[in-house]
Amino acid sequence: VALEPLVCTGPVAYRGQQAIARDIANLRAALARQPGVEAFLPATAPGGLGTLVGSSDRANEHYPSYPDYLFAVADALHEEYRAIVDAGFLLQVDDPFLTDILGDGTLDRRARNDRADLFVEATNRALRGIPPDRVRFHTCYGINEGPRVHDVALAEVLPWALRVRAAGLSFEGANARHEHEYHVWETVRLPDDRVLLPGVITHASNIVEHPELIAERITRYARLVGRENVIASADCGFSSQATYRPEVDPRVMWAKFDALREGAALASRQLWP
């Protein structure tokens, strides 16, 4: 099925009040038997609405410029972000678009940097007034099982990702193209007000990671940035939308999360003997 491009032909306004209220109610119901558990709800970054990397200007036929359009999207998304935080949940801003921009071979380096600057500015605009410690910023390279040979390196993404007003930074660290990138934290200093949420299980393989390997991945980061500053996470979600057919079997997904729990417990015993 061919994807229909989104084009803005009038003023942008938020219309998702009922949908986000339903999501919040569903999550509260799911947590009813787990008192004291902190949970997050994901929402797309402004760059995820109506944009195509390399041709984003064509997504706008109403506003004077593409930045004006993107900021209007940010202003609308602010309402959803605020609703999630006001409901008592953490907000996770999902942004695979930043890596797309920085790895876009149709743009020269200056154009890539300028577009990344714009996307970060729009994201921070959508986050205005929201405490950074209530926000996780997630960036990744997509959810498909693919070769990933053209992924941009984490080191190239960090200068922009660390400018987002979010205390938590979630990124891929478990698949074979990115596991080695924990070394970047040997030279990049983690700001005092940030925590890392590295992926220690991957969404791009049907192999279930061994808990001992998961624990090893966690402790690598802990030794570099401090044990209090690492939260074990998944590389990405297993599906981006309700209509997407996941490439990993649901039974494998749950097995991976079971392994994540076991690996995190093992790492905690190692880090807090």
C-alpha positions as CSV (number, residue, x, y, z in Angstrom):
1,V,0.0,0.0,0.0
2,A,1.4,3.3,-1.1
3,L,1.9,5.9,1.7
4,E,-0.1,9.1,1.1
5,P,2.1,12.2,1.9
6,L,0.7,14.7,4.4
7,V,0.4,18.3,3.2
8,C,-0.6,21.3,5.4
9,T,-3.2,23.4,3.6
10,G,-4.6,25.3,6.6
11,P,-3.9,26.4,10.2
12,V,-2.6,23.6,12.4
13,A,-4.6,22.9,15.5
14,Y,-4.6,20.0,18.1
15,R,-7.6,17.7,17.8
16,G,-6.4,14.7,19.9
17,Q,-7.9,15.5,23.2
18,Q,-10.2,12.5,23.4
19,A,-7.5,10.2,22.0
20,I,-4.9,11.2,24.6
21,A,-7.5,11.1,27.4
22,R,-8.3,7.5,26.3
23,D,-4.6,6.5,26.3
24,I,-4.1,8.0,29.7
25,A,-7.1,6.2,31.1
26,N,-5.9,2.9,29.6
27,L,-2.4,3.3,31.1
28,R,-3.9,4.1,34.5
29,A,-6.0,1.0,34.4
30,A,-3.1,-1.1,33.4
31,L,-1.1,0.2,36.3
32,A,-3.9,-0.2,38.9
33,R,-2.3,-3.4,40.2
34,Q,1.2,-1.9,40.2
35,P,1.2,0.9,42.8
36,G,4.2,3.1,42.9
37,V,5.4,2.2,39.4
38,E,6.5,5.2,37.3
39,A,5.4,4.9,33.7
40,F,5.8,7.0,30.5
41,L,3.6,7.7,27.5
42,P,5.2,8.3,24.1
43,A,4.3,11.1,21.7
44,T,5.8,12.0,18.4
45,A,8.3,14.8,17.9
46,P,7.2,17.8,15.9
47,G,9.4,16.6,13.0
48,G,7.2,13.5,12.7
49,L,4.1,15.2,11.3
50,G,3.9,15.9,7.6
51,T,7.6,15.9,6.9
52,L,9.7,14.0,4.4
53,V,13.5,14.1,4.9
54,G,15.0,16.1,2.0
55,S,11.6,17.4,0.9
56,S,10.1,18.8,4.0
57,D,9.3,22.1,2.4
58,R,6.7,20.4,0.2
59,A,4.7,19.4,3.3
60,N,3.6,23.0,3.8
61,E,1.3,24.9,1.5
62,H,-0.2,27.3,4.1
63,Y,2.5,28.9,6.3
64,P,5.0,31.5,5.0
65,S,7.8,29.1,5.5
66,Y,8.6,25.6,6.5
67,P,9.9,26.7,10.0
68,D,6.6,28.6,10.5
69,Y,4.7,25.4,9.8
70,L,7.0,23.2,12.0
71,F,6.6,25.7,14.9
72,A,2.8,25.6,14.5
73,V,3.0,21.8,14.7
74,A,5.1,22.2,17.9
75,D,2.5,24.5,19.4
76,A,-0.2,22.0,18.8
77,L,1.8,19.1,20.1
78,H,2.5,21.1,23.3
79,E,-1.1,20.4,24.3
80,E,-0.6,16.6,24.1
81,Y,2.8,16.8,25.9
82,R,1.2,18.9,28.7
83,A,-1.7,16.5,29.1
84,I,0.6,13.5,29.6
85,V,2.7,15.3,32.2
86,D,-0.2,16.8,34.0
87,A,-1.7,13.2,34.2
88,G,1.4,12.3,36.3
89,F,3.2,10.3,33.7
90,L,6.6,10.8,32.1
91,L,6.6,12.0,28.5
92,Q,8.7,10.2,26.0
93,V,9.3,12.2,22.8
94,D,9.9,9.8,20.0
95,D,12.2,11.2,17.3
96,P,13.7,8.9,14.7
97,F,13.7,11.9,12.4
98,L,16.8,13.5,13.8
99,T,18.9,10.5,12.8
100,D,17.2,10.6,9.4
101,I,18.3,14.2,8.9
102,L,21.8,13.7,10.0
103,G,22.2,10.7,7.8
104,D,20.5,12.1,4.7
105,G,22.9,11.8,1.8
106,T,20.9,14.2,-0.4
107,L,21.9,17.1,1.9
108,D,25.3,18.5,2.4
109,R,26.6,18.8,6.0
110,R,25.6,22.4,6.5
111,A,22.0,21.7,5.3
112,R,21.8,18.7,7.6
113,N,23.0,20.7,10.5
114,D,20.6,23.5,9.8
115,R,17.7,21.1,9.6
116,A,18.7,19.4,12.8
117,D,19.0,22.8,14.5
118,L,15.4,23.5,13.4
119,F,14.1,20.2,14.6
120,V,15.6,20.6,18.0
121,E,14.3,24.2,18.3
122,A,10.8,23.0,17.4
123,T,11.0,20.1,19.9
124,N,12.1,22.5,22.7
125,R,9.3,24.8,21.7
126,A,6.8,22.0,22.1
127,L,8.3,21.2,25.5
128,R,8.2,24.8,26.9
129,G,7.1,25.0,30.5
130,I,7.5,21.2,31.0
131,P,10.1,20.2,33.6
132,P,12.9,18.4,31.9
133,D,13.0,15.7,34.6
134,R,9.5,14.7,33.4
135,V,10.7,14.1,29.8
136,R,12.6,11.3,28.0
137,F,13.9,11.9,24.5
138,H,14.1,8.8,22.3
139,T,16.0,8.6,19.0
140,C,16.5,5.6,16.8
141,Y,16.9,4.3,13.3
142,G,13.5,2.8,12.6
143,I,11.8,-0.4,13.6
144,N,12.5,-2.7,10.7
145,E,14.9,-5.7,10.6
146,G,17.4,-4.2,8.1
147,P,21.1,-4.1,7.4
148,R,21.5,-0.6,8.9
149,V,24.8,0.0,7.1
150,H,24.0,3.6,6.5
151,D,23.0,4.6,10.0
152,V,24.6,7.8,11.3
153,A,26.9,7.3,14.3
154,L,25.6,8.1,17.8
155,A,28.6,10.5,18.2
156,E,27.1,12.6,15.4
157,V,23.7,12.6,16.9
158,L,24.6,13.5,20.5
159,P,25.4,17.2,20.0
160,W,21.7,17.8,19.0
161,A,20.1,15.2,21.2
162,L,21.7,16.6,24.3
163,R,20.3,20.1,23.5
164,V,16.7,18.8,23.8
165,R,15.1,19.8,27.2
166,A,14.8,16.2,28.4
167,A,16.5,14.6,31.4
168,G,16.4,11.1,29.9
169,L,18.2,10.2,26.6
170,S,17.0,6.9,25.0
171,F,19.0,5.4,22.1
172,E,19.9,2.2,20.4
173,G,22.7,0.3,22.0
174,A,21.9,-3.4,21.6
175,N,21.9,-4.1,17.9
176,A,25.0,-5.2,16.1
177,R,25.5,-1.9,14.3
178,H,25.5,0.2,17.5
179,E,26.5,-1.9,20.5
180,H,30.1,-0.7,20.3
181,E,29.0,3.0,20.6
182,Y,29.0,2.9,24.3
183,H,32.7,3.9,23.9
184,V,31.5,7.4,23.0
185,W,30.9,8.1,26.7
186,E,34.6,7.7,27.3
187,T,35.1,11.1,25.8
188,V,31.6,12.7,25.9
189,R,30.7,13.9,29.4
190,L,27.1,13.2,30.5
191,P,25.6,16.5,31.9
192,D,24.8,16.4,35.6
193,D,21.1,16.7,35.0
194,R,20.8,13.8,32.5
195,V,20.4,10.1,32.6
196,L,21.0,7.5,29.9
197,L,18.4,5.0,28.8
198,P,20.5,2.8,26.5
199,G,18.8,0.0,24.6
200,V,20.0,-3.4,26.0
201,I,17.5,-5.5,24.1
202,T,16.9,-4.9,20.4
203,H,13.6,-4.7,18.5
204,A,15.3,-5.7,15.3
205,S,16.0,-9.4,15.9
206,N,14.0,-12.5,17.0
207,I,16.9,-13.7,19.1
208,V,16.3,-13.3,22.8
209,E,19.2,-11.7,24.6
210,H,20.8,-13.6,27.5
211,P,20.3,-11.9,30.9
212,E,24.1,-12.1,31.5
213,L,24.7,-10.2,28.2
214,I,22.1,-7.6,29.2
215,A,23.7,-7.2,32.6
216,E,27.1,-6.7,30.8
217,R,25.6,-4.0,28.6
218,I,24.1,-2.2,31.6
219,T,27.3,-2.2,33.6
220,R,29.4,-0.9,30.7
221,Y,27.4,2.3,30.7
222,A,27.3,2.4,34.5
223,R,31.0,2.3,34.8
224,L,31.3,5.2,32.3
225,V,28.6,7.6,33.5
226,G,27.7,6.4,37.0
227,R,25.5,3.6,38.2
228,E,22.7,6.0,39.2
229,N,22.6,7.5,35.7
230,V,21.6,4.4,33.7
231,I,18.1,2.9,33.1
232,A,18.0,-0.3,31.1
233,S,15.8,0.1,28.1
234,A,14.9,-1.3,24.7
235,D,16.4,0.0,21.5
236,C,13.0,1.0,20.3
237,G,9.3,-0.1,20.3
238,F,8.3,-3.2,18.4
239,S,5.6,-1.4,16.5
240,S,5.1,2.2,15.6
241,Q,1.4,2.1,15.1
242,A,-1.7,-0.1,15.6
243,T,-1.8,-1.1,11.9
244,Y,1.9,-2.1,11.7
245,R,2.7,-5.8,11.4
246,P,5.6,-6.3,13.8
247,E,8.6,-8.3,12.4
248,V,9.3,-9.8,15.9
249,D,6.8,-12.4,17.1
250,P,4.9,-11.2,20.2
251,R,6.0,-14.2,22.2
252,V,9.6,-13.3,21.5
253,M,8.9,-9.7,22.6
254,W,7.7,-10.8,26.0
255,A,10.6,-13.2,26.3
256,K,12.9,-10.3,25.6
257,F,11.3,-8.2,28.3
258,D,11.6,-11.1,30.7
259,A,15.3,-11.3,29.9
260,L,15.6,-7.5,30.4
261,R,14.1,-7.8,33.9
262,E,16.5,-10.6,34.8
263,G,19.5,-8.8,33.3
264,A,18.7,-5.6,35.1
265,A,18.3,-7.4,38.4
266,L,21.7,-9.1,37.8
267,A,23.3,-5.8,36.9
268,S,21.9,-4.2,40.1
269,R,23.4,-6.9,42.2
270,Q,26.8,-6.4,40.5
271,L,26.6,-2.6,40.8
272,W,25.3,-2.5,44.4
273,P,26.9,-5.6,46.0
